[in-house]
Amino acid sequence: MLLNEMTLIIYDTETSGPFVPLAEVIEVGALKYKAGQLIDKLQILIKPERPVPDDIIAIHHITNEALLNAPSAKQVAPQIESFFKDGDLFVAHHAPFDMALMAHFFESTLGRNIETKAMGACTSLLARQLIKGVENHKLQTLVKHFSFEGGQAHRALDDAISCYQVFCKCIELFNSNRENSNRENISSEDIFKKQGYRLPWSRFGLLDLNHSWWPKLNQAIIQNKSQIQIKMGRGLLKNQWQQVKPLGVVRTPVDGDYVAGFSILENKKKRFHMADIIEIKVD
């Protein structure tokens, strides 16, 4: 499908933490574009079930007091799904993170992931391929590099606007590397090839995880267990039980799905790739 024919949803989330299933979406900001024209926008604050930790508030400055009278996730989920459901391409910076958070948001409120065959485009992945001469490819670094009007960093709608500006710059640079090219004949497949991955919504939920150990791990994370035991099929501690404080899970085809945890033995945060986990024990 050609980019100029698609309905683009450019969005960002602010959350109560970095990992599902504990992290809750507390703000959604989204823009809807068709043929390069803004046709709709959305900005919603969402009251979480648990207080937002101080270290997370320090990032986005959305206080628990500001969320006190906001609607619940279940109240706003149908409105957000309605906005998202006609999108042909979902664009976000670090898209796998936002897609995982939104997939969990829909699963926990609607009992299912959003019903769409549309894919995700990641401006971070695209920028790494197309934008050179920058210190890093964080959204605010790119905003500063190109002197975009960035708004308030780490607020969902302003970051969505910045994301759209970076996306347009990526498309412009992509065009400059192709002969006889313009925005009208760039396809979604061109975008997926350039970013290196296909990012379907169905890839990011938790309900379809079928590992035998997943229900135990899920419960341990939700109950904030101080430690569990993990046996891995690879690595220096192969086939040995390791004591781990589970922090959450990350679903992404970019790095491979993994459990984020703190290794008690090694005294550091580690990634425990799901494909390599043999068994999990919870006391």
LOFI-518177 format. One record per residue: residue number from 1; x, y, z of N, C-alpha, C in turn. Coordinates in Angstrom, 1 decimal. Layout:
<pts>
PT  nr  n_east  n_north  n_up  ca_east  ca_north  ca_up  c_east  c_north  c_up
PT  NUM  X  Y  Z  X  Y  Z  X  Y  Z
...
</pts>
This chain:
<pts>
PT  nr  n_east  n_north  n_up  ca_east  ca_north  ca_up  c_east  c_north  c_up
PT  1  0.9  -1.2  0.0  0.0  0.0  0.0  0.9  1.2  0.0
PT  2  0.5  2.2  -0.8  1.4  3.4  -0.9  1.1  4.4  0.3
PT  3  2.2  5.0  0.7  2.2  5.9  1.9  1.1  7.0  1.7
PT  4  1.0  7.5  0.6  0.0  8.6  0.4  -1.4  8.2  0.4
PT  5  -1.7  6.9  0.3  -3.0  6.3  0.4  -3.4  5.8  1.8
PT  6  -2.4  5.8  2.7  -2.6  5.2  4.0  -3.1  6.3  5.0
PT  7  -3.9  5.8  6.0  -4.2  6.5  7.2  -3.1  6.3  8.2
PT  8  -2.4  7.3  8.6  -1.3  7.2  9.5  -1.7  7.6  10.9
PT  9  -1.4  6.7  11.9  -1.6  7.0  13.3  -0.2  7.2  13.9
PT  10  0.1  8.5  14.2  1.3  8.8  14.9  1.0  9.0  16.4
PT  11  1.6  8.2  17.2  1.2  8.2  18.6  2.4  8.1  19.6
PT  12  2.1  8.4  20.8  3.1  8.2  21.9  2.3  7.9  23.2
PT  13  3.0  7.2  24.1  2.4  6.9  25.4  3.3  7.4  26.5
PT  14  2.7  7.7  27.6  3.4  7.9  28.9  2.9  6.9  29.8
PT  15  3.8  6.3  30.6  3.4  5.1  31.4  3.9  5.3  32.9
PT  16  3.5  4.3  33.7  3.8  4.3  35.1  5.1  3.5  35.3
PT  17  5.7  2.9  34.3  6.9  2.1  34.4  7.4  1.6  33.0
PT  18  8.5  0.9  33.0  9.1  0.5  31.7  8.7  -0.8  31.2
PT  19  8.1  -1.7  32.1  7.8  -3.1  31.6  6.4  -3.5  31.9
PT  20  5.8  -4.2  30.9  4.6  -4.9  31.2  4.9  -6.2  32.0
PT  21  4.0  -6.8  32.7  2.6  -6.3  32.9  2.3  -5.3  33.9
PT  22  3.3  -4.8  34.7  3.0  -3.9  35.8  2.8  -2.5  35.2
PT  23  3.5  -2.1  34.2  3.4  -0.7  33.7  2.0  -0.4  33.1
PT  24  1.4  0.7  33.5  0.1  1.1  33.0  0.3  2.4  32.1
PT  25  -0.5  2.4  31.1  -0.5  3.6  30.2  -1.3  4.7  31.0
PT  26  -0.7  5.9  31.2  -1.3  7.0  31.9  -1.6  8.2  31.0
PT  27  -1.1  8.2  29.8  -1.4  9.2  28.8  -1.2  8.7  27.4
PT  28  -2.1  9.0  26.5  -2.0  8.6  25.1  -2.2  9.9  24.3
PT  29  -1.3  10.2  23.4  -1.4  11.3  22.5  -1.2  10.7  21.0
PT  30  -2.1  11.1  20.2  -2.1  10.6  18.8  -2.6  11.6  17.8
PT  31  -2.0  11.5  16.6  -2.4  12.3  15.4  -2.8  11.3  14.3
PT  32  -3.8  11.7  13.5  -4.3  10.9  12.4  -4.1  11.7  11.1
PT  33  -3.3  11.2  10.2  -3.0  11.9  8.9  -3.5  11.0  7.8
PT  34  -4.0  11.7  6.8  -4.4  11.1  5.5  -3.9  12.0  4.4
PT  35  -3.1  11.4  3.4  -2.6  12.2  2.3  -1.8  13.4  2.8
PT  36  -1.1  13.3  3.9  -0.3  14.4  4.4  -1.1  15.5  5.1
PT  37  -2.4  15.3  5.3  -3.3  16.2  6.0  -3.7  15.7  7.4
PT  38  -3.6  16.5  8.4  -4.1  16.1  9.8  -5.6  16.1  9.8
PT  39  -6.2  15.0  10.1  -7.6  14.9  10.1  -8.2  14.7  11.5
PT  40  -7.4  14.3  12.5  -7.9  14.1  13.8  -6.7  14.0  14.8
PT  41  -7.0  14.3  16.1  -6.0  14.1  17.1  -6.7  13.7  18.4
PT  42  -5.9  13.1  19.3  -6.4  12.5  20.5  -5.3  12.8  21.6
PT  43  -5.8  13.2  22.8  -5.0  13.3  23.9  -5.8  13.0  25.2
PT  44  -5.4  12.0  25.9  -6.2  11.5  27.0  -5.2  11.1  28.2
PT  45  -5.5  11.7  29.4  -4.9  11.2  30.6  -5.7  10.0  31.2
PT  46  -5.1  9.1  31.8  -5.7  7.9  32.3  -5.3  7.6  33.7
PT  47  -6.3  7.4  34.6  -6.0  7.1  36.0  -5.5  5.7  36.1
PT  48  -4.3  5.5  36.7  -3.8  4.1  36.8  -4.4  3.4  38.1
PT  49  -4.3  2.1  38.1  -4.8  1.4  39.3  -3.8  1.5  40.5
PT  50  -2.5  1.7  40.2  -1.5  1.9  41.2  -0.8  3.2  41.1
PT  51  -0.4  3.8  42.2  0.3  5.1  42.1  1.5  5.0  41.2
PT  52  1.8  6.1  40.5  3.0  6.2  39.7  4.2  6.5  40.6
PT  53  5.3  5.7  40.4  6.5  6.0  41.3  7.1  7.3  41.0
PT  54  7.8  7.8  42.0  8.4  9.2  41.9  9.5  9.2  40.8
PT  55  10.2  8.1  40.6  11.3  8.2  39.6  10.7  8.3  38.2
PT  56  9.5  7.7  38.0  8.8  7.8  36.7  8.2  9.2  36.5
PT  57  7.6  9.8  37.6  7.1  11.1  37.6  8.2  12.1  37.2
PT  58  9.4  11.9  37.7  10.5  12.8  37.4  10.8  12.8  35.9
PT  59  10.4  11.8  35.1  10.6  11.8  33.7  9.6  12.6  32.9
PT  60  8.3  12.3  33.2  7.2  13.0  32.4  6.5  14.0  33.2
PT  61  6.7  14.1  34.5  6.1  15.2  35.3  4.6  15.1  35.4
PT  62  4.0  13.9  35.1  2.6  13.7  35.3  2.4  13.1  36.7
PT  63  1.9  13.9  37.6  1.8  13.5  39.0  0.5  12.7  39.3
PT  64  0.5  12.0  40.4  -0.6  11.2  40.8  -1.8  12.2  41.1
PT  65  -1.5  13.4  41.5  -2.6  14.3  41.8  -3.3  14.8  40.5
PT  66  -2.5  14.9  39.4  -3.0  15.3  38.1  -3.9  14.2  37.5
PT  67  -3.6  12.9  37.9  -4.4  11.8  37.4  -5.6  11.4  38.3
PT  68  -5.7  12.1  39.4  -6.7  11.7  40.4  -8.2  11.7  39.8
PT  69  -8.5  12.6  39.0  -9.9  12.7  38.4  -9.9  12.3  36.9
PT  70  -8.9  11.7  36.5  -8.9  11.2  35.1  -9.7  9.9  35.0
PT  71  -10.2  9.6  33.8  -11.0  8.4  33.6  -10.1  7.1  33.7
PT  72  -10.7  6.0  34.0  -10.0  4.8  34.1  -9.6  4.2  32.7
PT  73  -8.7  3.3  32.7  -8.4  2.7  31.4  -9.6  2.0  30.7
PT  74  -10.4  1.3  31.5  -11.6  0.7  30.9  -12.6  1.7  30.4
PT  75  -12.6  2.8  31.0  -13.6  3.8  30.5  -13.1  4.4  29.1
PT  76  -11.9  4.6  28.9  -11.4  5.2  27.7  -10.9  4.3  26.6
PT  77  -10.8  3.0  26.9  -10.3  2.0  25.9  -11.2  2.0  24.7
PT  78  -12.5  2.0  24.7  -13.3  2.0  23.5  -13.0  3.2  22.6
PT  79  -12.9  4.4  23.2  -12.6  5.6  22.5  -11.2  5.5  21.8
PT  80  -10.2  5.0  22.5  -8.9  4.9  21.9  -8.9  3.9  20.8
PT  81  -9.6  2.7  21.0  -9.6  1.7  20.0  -10.3  2.3  18.7
PT  82  -11.4  3.1  18.9  -12.1  3.7  17.8  -11.2  4.6  17.0
PT  83  -10.3  5.3  17.7  -9.4  6.2  17.0  -8.3  5.4  16.2
PT  84  -7.9  4.3  16.8  -6.8  3.6  16.3  -7.2  2.6  15.2
PT  85  -8.4  2.1  15.2  -8.8  0.9  14.4  -8.7  1.1  12.9
PT  86  -8.9  2.4  12.4  -8.9  2.6  11.0  -7.5  2.9  10.5
PT  87  -6.4  2.8  11.3  -5.1  3.1  10.9  -4.5  2.1  10.0
PT  88  -3.8  2.5  9.0  -3.1  1.6  8.0  -1.6  1.4  8.4
PT  89  -1.1  2.4  9.1  0.3  2.4  9.6  0.4  3.1  10.9
PT  90  1.0  2.5  11.9  1.1  3.1  13.2  2.6  3.5  13.4
PT  91  2.8  4.8  13.6  4.1  5.3  13.7  4.4  5.8  15.1
PT  92  5.6  5.3  15.7  6.0  5.8  17.0  7.5  5.7  17.1
PT  93  8.1  6.5  18.0  9.5  6.4  18.2  9.8  5.3  19.3
PT  94  10.7  4.4  18.9  10.8  3.2  19.7  9.5  2.4  19.7
PT  95  8.9  2.2  18.5  7.6  1.6  18.3  7.4  0.3  19.1
PT  96  8.4  -0.6  19.1  8.1  -1.9  19.9  7.7  -1.6  21.3
PT  97  8.3  -0.6  22.0  7.9  -0.3  23.4  6.5  0.2  23.4
PT  98  6.1  1.1  22.6  4.7  1.7  22.6  3.7  0.6  22.2
PT  99  4.0  -0.2  21.2  3.1  -1.2  20.7  2.9  -2.3  21.8
PT  100  3.9  -2.6  22.6  3.7  -3.6  23.7  2.9  -3.0  24.8
PT  101  3.1  -1.7  25.1  2.3  -1.1  26.1  0.8  -1.0  25.7
PT  102  0.6  -0.6  24.5  -0.8  -0.5  24.0  -1.5  -1.8  23.8
PT  103  -0.7  -2.8  23.4  -1.3  -4.2  23.3  -1.8  -4.7  24.6
PT  104  -0.9  -4.5  25.6  -1.3  -4.9  27.0  -2.5  -4.0  27.5
PT  105  -2.5  -2.7  27.1  -3.6  -1.9  27.5  -4.9  -2.4  27.0
PT  106  -4.9  -2.7  25.7  -6.2  -3.3  25.1  -6.5  -4.6  25.7
PT  107  -5.5  -5.5  25.9  -5.8  -6.8  26.4  -6.4  -6.7  27.9
PT  108  -5.9  -5.8  28.6  -6.3  -5.7  30.0  -7.6  -5.0  30.2
PT  109  -8.0  -4.2  29.2  -9.3  -3.5  29.3  -10.4  -4.1  28.4
PT  110  -10.1  -4.6  27.2  -11.0  -5.1  26.3  -11.0  -6.7  26.3
PT  111  -10.0  -7.2  26.9  -9.9  -8.7  26.9  -9.3  -9.2  25.6
PT  112  -8.7  -8.4  24.8  -8.2  -8.8  23.5  -7.3  -7.6  23.0
PT  113  -6.4  -8.0  22.1  -5.6  -7.0  21.4  -6.4  -6.2  20.4
PT  114  -5.9  -5.1  20.0  -6.7  -4.3  18.9  -6.8  -5.2  17.7
PT  115  -7.9  -5.1  17.0  -8.2  -6.0  15.9  -7.8  -5.2  14.6
PT  116  -6.5  -5.4  14.2  -6.0  -4.7  13.0  -4.9  -5.6  12.4
PT  117  -4.8  -5.5  11.1  -3.7  -6.1  10.4  -2.6  -5.1  10.1
PT  118  -2.8  -3.9  10.5  -1.8  -2.8  10.2  -0.5  -3.1  10.9
PT  119  0.6  -2.5  10.4  1.9  -2.7  11.0  2.4  -1.4  11.6
PT  120  3.5  -1.6  12.3  4.1  -0.4  13.0  5.3  0.1  12.2
PT  121  5.5  1.4  12.2  6.8  2.0  11.7  7.4  2.7  12.9
PT  122  8.8  2.5  13.0  9.5  3.0  14.1  10.5  4.1  13.6
PT  123  10.3  5.3  14.1  11.1  6.4  13.7  12.5  6.3  14.2
PT  124  12.7  5.5  15.3  14.0  5.3  15.9  14.8  4.4  14.9
PT  125  14.2  3.3  14.5  14.8  2.4  13.6  15.1  3.0  12.2
PT  126  14.2  3.8  11.7  14.4  4.5  10.5  15.5  5.5  10.6
PT  127  15.5  6.3  11.7  16.5  7.3  11.9  17.9  6.7  11.9
PT  128  18.0  5.5  12.5  19.4  4.9  12.6  19.9  4.6  11.2
PT  129  19.0  4.3  10.3  19.3  3.9  8.9  19.6  5.2  8.1
PT  130  18.9  6.3  8.4  18.9  7.4  7.5  19.5  8.7  7.9
PT  131  19.6  8.8  9.3  20.1  10.1  9.8  21.5  9.9  10.4
PT  132  22.5  10.5  9.8  23.9  10.4  10.3  24.3  11.7  11.0
PT  133  25.4  11.6  11.7  26.0  12.8  12.3  25.4  13.3  13.6
PT  134  24.6  12.4  14.2  24.0  12.8  15.5  24.6  11.9  16.6
PT  135  24.5  12.5  17.8  25.1  11.8  19.0  24.4  10.4  19.3
PT  136  23.1  10.5  19.1  22.2  9.3  19.3  20.9  9.5  18.5
PT  137  20.1  8.6  18.6  18.8  8.7  17.8  17.6  8.8  18.7
PT  138  17.8  9.3  19.9  16.7  9.6  20.8  15.8  10.7  20.2
PT  139  14.5  10.7  20.5  13.6  11.7  19.9  14.0  13.1  20.1
PT  140  14.4  13.5  21.3  14.7  14.9  21.6  16.0  15.3  21.0
PT  141  17.0  14.3  20.8  18.2  14.6  20.1  17.9  15.0  18.7
PT  142  17.0  14.2  18.0  16.7  14.5  16.6  15.9  15.8  16.5
PT  143  15.0  16.1  17.5  14.3  17.3  17.5  15.2  18.5  17.5
PT  144  16.2  18.4  18.4  17.2  19.5  18.5  18.1  19.6  17.3
PT  145  18.5  18.5  16.7  19.3  18.4  15.5  18.7  19.1  14.4
PT  146  17.4  18.9  14.2  16.7  19.5  13.0  16.0  20.8  13.4
PT  147  16.1  21.3  14.6  15.5  22.5  15.1  14.0  22.5  14.9
PT  148  13.4  21.3  15.2  11.9  21.2  15.2  11.3  21.9  16.4
PT  149  10.0  22.2  16.2  9.3  22.7  17.4  8.9  21.5  18.2
PT  150  9.6  21.2  19.3  9.5  20.0  20.0  8.4  20.0  21.1
PT  151  7.9  21.1  21.5  6.9  21.1  22.6  7.5  20.6  23.9
PT  152  6.7  20.1  24.8  7.1  19.6  26.1  7.5  18.1  25.9
PT  153  8.8  17.9  26.1  9.3  16.5  26.0  8.6  15.6  27.1
PT  154  8.4  14.3  26.6  7.8  13.3  27.5  6.4  13.6  27.9
PT  155  5.7  14.4  27.0  4.2  14.4  27.1  3.7  13.9  25.8
PT  156  2.7  13.1  25.8  2.4  12.2  24.7  2.0  12.9  23.4
PT  157  1.2  13.9  23.5  0.8  14.6  22.2  2.0  15.4  21.6
PT  158  2.7  16.1  22.5  3.9  16.8  21.9  4.9  15.8  21.4
PT  159  5.2  14.7  22.0  6.1  13.7  21.5  5.6  13.1  20.2
PT  160  4.2  12.9  20.1  3.7  12.4  18.8  3.9  13.4  17.7
PT  161  3.8  14.7  18.0  4.0  15.7  17.0  5.5  15.7  16.5
PT  162  6.4  15.6  17.5  7.8  15.5  17.2  8.1  14.2  16.4
PT  163  7.4  13.1  16.7  7.6  11.9  16.0  7.2  12.0  14.5
PT  164  6.1  12.7  14.3  5.7  12.9  12.9  6.7  13.8  12.1
PT  165  7.3  14.8  12.8  8.3  15.6  12.1  9.5  14.7  11.8
PT  166  9.9  13.9  12.7  11.1  13.0  12.4  10.7  12.0  11.3
PT  167  9.5  11.5  11.3  9.0  10.6  10.3  9.1  11.2  8.9
PT  168  8.6  12.4  8.8  8.6  13.2  7.5  10.1  13.4  7.0
PT  169  11.0  13.7  8.0  12.4  13.9  7.6  13.0  12.6  7.1
PT  170  12.6  11.5  7.8  13.1  10.2  7.3  12.6  9.9  5.9
PT  171  11.4  10.2  5.6  10.8  9.9  4.3  11.5  10.8  3.3
PT  172  11.8  12.1  3.6  12.5  13.0  2.8  13.9  12.4  2.4
PT  173  14.6  11.9  3.5  16.0  11.4  3.3  15.9  10.1  2.5
PT  174  14.9  9.3  2.7  14.7  8.1  2.0  14.5  8.4  0.5
PT  175  13.8  9.4  0.2  13.5  9.8  -1.2  14.8  10.2  -1.8
PT  176  15.7  11.0  -1.1  16.9  11.5  -1.7  17.9  10.4  -2.1
PT  177  17.7  9.2  -1.6  18.6  8.1  -1.9  18.0  7.2  -3.0
PT  178  16.9  7.6  -3.6  16.3  6.8  -4.7  16.0  7.7  -5.9
PT  179  16.2  7.1  -7.0  16.0  7.8  -8.3  14.5  7.9  -8.6
PT  180  14.0  9.0  -9.1  12.7  9.2  -9.6  11.7  8.8  -8.5
PT  181  11.9  9.2  -7.3  11.1  8.9  -6.2  10.4  10.1  -5.6
PT  182  9.2  9.9  -5.0  8.6  10.9  -4.3  7.7  10.2  -3.2
PT  183  7.1  11.1  -2.3  6.3  10.5  -1.2  5.2  9.6  -1.8
PT  184  4.6  10.0  -2.9  3.4  9.3  -3.4  3.7  7.8  -3.8
PT  185  4.9  7.5  -4.1  5.2  6.1  -4.5  6.0  5.3  -3.5
PT  186  6.1  5.8  -2.3  6.8  5.0  -1.2  5.7  4.1  -0.7
PT  187  6.0  2.8  -0.5  5.0  1.9  0.0  5.3  1.5  1.5
PT  188  4.4  0.9  2.1  4.6  0.4  3.5  5.8  -0.6  3.5
PT  189  5.8  -1.4  2.4  6.9  -2.4  2.3  8.3  -1.8  2.3
PT  190  8.3  -0.6  1.6  9.6  0.1  1.5  10.0  0.5  2.9
PT  191  9.1  0.9  3.7  9.4  1.4  5.1  9.8  0.2  5.9
PT  192  9.1  -0.9  5.8  9.5  -2.1  6.6  10.9  -2.6  6.3
PT  193  11.2  -2.6  5.0  12.5  -3.0  4.6  13.6  -2.1  5.1
PT  194  13.3  -0.8  5.0  14.3  0.2  5.5  14.6  0.1  7.0
PT  195  13.5  -0.1  7.8  13.7  -0.2  9.2  14.2  -1.6  9.7
PT  196  14.0  -2.6  8.8  14.6  -3.9  9.0  13.7  -4.9  9.7
PT  197  12.5  -4.5  10.0  11.6  -5.4  10.8  10.2  -5.1  10.4
PT  198  9.3  -6.1  10.4  7.9  -6.0  10.3  7.4  -6.0  11.8
PT  199  6.5  -5.0  12.1  6.0  -4.9  13.5  4.5  -5.0  13.5
PT  200  3.9  -6.2  13.5  2.5  -6.3  13.6  2.0  -6.2  15.0
PT  201  0.8  -5.6  15.2  0.2  -5.5  16.6  0.1  -6.9  17.2
PT  202  -0.2  -7.9  16.5  -0.5  -9.2  17.0  0.8  -9.8  17.7
PT  203  2.0  -9.2  17.3  3.2  -9.7  17.8  3.5  -9.2  19.3
PT  204  2.8  -8.3  19.8  3.2  -7.6  21.0  2.3  -7.9  22.2
PT  205  1.3  -8.6  22.1  0.4  -8.9  23.3  1.0  -9.9  24.2
PT  206  0.4  -10.1  25.4  0.8  -11.1  26.3  -0.1  -12.3  26.3
PT  207  -1.4  -12.2  25.9  -2.3  -13.2  25.9  -1.9  -14.4  25.1
PT  208  -1.1  -14.2  24.1  -0.7  -15.3  23.2  0.6  -16.0  23.6
PT  209  1.2  -15.5  24.7  2.4  -16.2  25.2  2.1  -17.6  25.6
PT  210  2.7  -18.6  25.0  2.3  -20.0  25.3  3.4  -20.8  26.0
PT  211  4.4  -20.1  26.6  5.5  -20.8  27.3  4.8  -21.4  28.6
PT  212  5.3  -22.6  28.9  4.7  -23.3  30.1  4.9  -22.6  31.4
PT  213  6.0  -21.8  31.4  6.3  -21.1  32.7  5.7  -19.7  32.8
PT  214  5.1  -19.2  31.7  4.6  -17.9  31.6  3.6  -17.6  32.7
PT  215  2.6  -18.4  33.0  1.6  -18.0  34.0  2.2  -17.8  35.4
PT  216  3.2  -18.7  35.7  3.9  -18.5  37.0  4.7  -17.2  37.1
PT  217  5.4  -16.9  36.0  6.1  -15.6  35.9  5.2  -14.4  36.0
PT  218  4.2  -14.4  35.2  3.2  -13.3  35.2  2.7  -13.0  36.6
PT  219  2.3  -14.1  37.3  1.8  -13.9  38.6  2.8  -13.4  39.6
PT  220  4.1  -13.9  39.4  5.2  -13.4  40.3  5.5  -11.9  40.1
PT  221  5.4  -11.5  38.8  5.6  -10.0  38.5  4.5  -9.2  39.1
PT  222  3.3  -9.6  38.9  2.1  -8.9  39.4  2.2  -8.8  40.9
PT  223  2.6  -9.9  41.6  2.7  -9.9  43.0  3.9  -9.3  43.6
PT  224  4.8  -8.8  42.7  6.0  -8.1  43.1  6.9  -9.0  43.9
PT  225  7.1  -10.2  43.5  7.9  -11.2  44.2  9.4  -10.7  44.2
PT  226  10.0  -10.8  45.4  11.4  -10.3  45.5  12.3  -11.2  44.8
PT  227  12.0  -12.4  44.5  12.9  -13.2  43.7  12.2  -14.5  43.2
PT  228  12.6  -15.0  42.1  12.2  -16.3  41.5  13.5  -17.0  41.1
PT  229  13.3  -18.2  40.6  14.5  -19.0  40.1  14.3  -19.3  38.6
PT  230  15.3  -19.0  37.8  15.2  -19.2  36.4  16.3  -20.2  36.0
PT  231  16.0  -21.2  35.1  17.0  -22.1  34.5  17.0  -21.8  33.0
PT  232  18.2  -21.4  32.6  18.4  -21.1  31.2  19.1  -22.2  30.4
PT  233  18.8  -22.3  29.1  19.4  -23.3  28.2  20.7  -22.9  27.6
PT  234  21.1  -21.6  27.8  22.3  -21.1  27.2  23.0  -20.3  28.2
PT  235  24.3  -19.9  27.9  25.1  -19.0  28.8  26.0  -19.7  29.8
PT  236  26.7  -18.9  30.5  27.7  -19.4  31.5  27.0  -20.3  32.6
PT  237  25.8  -19.9  32.9  25.0  -20.6  34.0  24.0  -21.6  33.4
PT  238  24.3  -22.1  32.2  23.4  -23.0  31.5  23.0  -24.2  32.4
PT  239  21.7  -24.5  32.4  21.1  -25.6  33.2  21.3  -25.4  34.7
PT  240  21.6  -24.2  35.2  21.7  -24.0  36.6  20.6  -23.0  37.0
PT  241  20.1  -23.2  38.2  19.1  -22.3  38.8  19.7  -21.0  39.1
PT  242  19.1  -19.9  38.7  19.6  -18.5  39.0  18.5  -17.8  39.8
PT  243  18.9  -17.1  40.9  17.9  -16.3  41.6  17.8  -14.9  40.9
PT  244  16.6  -14.5  40.7  16.3  -13.3  39.9  15.2  -12.6  40.5
PT  245  15.3  -11.3  40.6  14.2  -10.4  40.9  13.5  -10.0  39.6
PT  246  12.3  -10.5  39.2  11.7  -10.2  37.9  11.1  -8.8  37.9
PT  247  11.5  -8.1  36.8  11.0  -6.7  36.7  9.9  -6.5  35.7
PT  248  9.8  -7.4  34.7  8.8  -7.4  33.7  9.3  -8.1  32.4
PT  249  8.5  -7.9  31.3  8.8  -8.6  30.1  8.9  -7.5  29.0
PT  250  9.6  -7.9  27.9  9.7  -7.0  26.8  9.5  -7.9  25.5
PT  251  8.5  -7.6  24.7  8.2  -8.3  23.5  8.6  -7.5  22.3
PT  252  9.6  -8.0  21.6  10.0  -7.2  20.4  10.8  -8.1  19.5
PT  253  10.5  -8.1  18.2  11.3  -8.8  17.2  12.7  -8.2  16.9
PT  254  12.9  -7.0  17.4  14.2  -6.3  17.2  15.3  -7.0  18.0
PT  255  15.0  -7.2  19.3  16.0  -7.8  20.2  15.6  -9.2  20.7
PT  256  14.4  -9.6  20.3  13.9  -10.9  20.8  13.3  -10.8  22.2
PT  257  12.2  -11.4  22.4  11.4  -11.3  23.6  12.3  -11.7  24.8
PT  258  12.2  -11.0  25.9  13.0  -11.3  27.1  12.4  -10.9  28.4
PT  259  12.8  -11.5  29.4  12.4  -11.2  30.8  13.5  -10.2  31.3
PT  260  13.1  -9.0  31.8  14.0  -8.1  32.4  14.0  -8.4  33.9
PT  261  15.2  -8.6  34.4  15.3  -9.0  35.8  16.6  -8.6  36.4
PT  262  16.7  -8.6  37.7  17.9  -8.3  38.5  18.5  -9.6  39.0
PT  263  19.7  -9.9  38.5  20.4  -11.2  38.9  21.0  -11.0  40.3
PT  264  20.5  -11.8  41.2  21.0  -11.7  42.6  22.5  -12.1  42.7
PT  265  22.9  -13.2  41.9  24.3  -13.7  41.9  25.2  -12.6  41.3
PT  266  24.8  -12.0  40.2  25.7  -11.1  39.5  25.5  -9.7  39.9
PT  267  24.5  -9.4  40.7  24.2  -8.1  41.3  24.1  -7.0  40.2
PT  268  23.3  -7.4  39.1  23.1  -6.4  38.0  21.8  -6.8  37.3
PT  269  21.3  -5.8  36.5  20.1  -6.1  35.7  20.6  -6.9  34.5
PT  270  19.7  -7.8  34.0  20.0  -8.7  32.9  18.8  -8.9  32.1
PT  271  19.1  -9.4  30.8  18.0  -9.8  30.0  18.0  -11.4  29.9
PT  272  16.9  -12.0  30.2  16.8  -13.4  30.1  15.9  -13.7  28.9
PT  273  16.5  -14.1  27.8  15.7  -14.3  26.6  14.7  -15.4  26.7
PT  274  13.5  -15.2  26.3  12.4  -16.2  26.5  12.7  -17.5  25.8
PT  275  13.3  -17.3  24.6  13.6  -18.5  23.8  14.5  -19.5  24.5
PT  276  15.3  -18.9  25.5  16.3  -19.7  26.1  15.9  -20.2  27.5
PT  277  14.8  -19.7  28.0  14.3  -20.1  29.4  13.8  -21.6  29.3
PT  278  14.3  -22.4  30.2  13.9  -23.8  30.3  12.7  -23.9  31.3
PT  279  12.9  -23.3  32.5  12.0  -23.5  33.5  12.1  -22.3  34.5
PT  280  11.0  -22.1  35.2  10.9  -21.0  36.2  10.3  -21.6  37.5
PT  281  10.8  -21.3  38.6  10.3  -21.7  39.9  9.9  -20.5  40.7
PT  282  8.8  -20.5  41.4  8.4  -19.4  42.3  8.1  -20.0  43.6
PT  283  8.8  -19.5  44.6  8.6  -20.0  46.0  7.2  -19.5  46.6
</pts>
